[in-house]
């Protein structure tokens, strides 16, 4: 499943291991999500930081678009 196919309410796992719930139906390099980490917060997350999606109590990897991979590489080059 691609990150652009994730719908509102999808439970995802982020690169840092935290879980989140997608809060929008948008597509692109950022998604609105409620993140369950040290604190519970709603805000934008980079799509390339979403690594897994939960479907029927099982976790599946997500695929990123070429644009999302390009942004990840650009951010890595500037040290972010």
Secondary structure, 3 states (H helix, E strand, C coil): CEHHHCCCCCEEEECCCCEEEECCCCCCCEEEEEEECCCEEEEEEEHHHEEEEEECCEEEECECCHHHHHHHHHHHHCCC
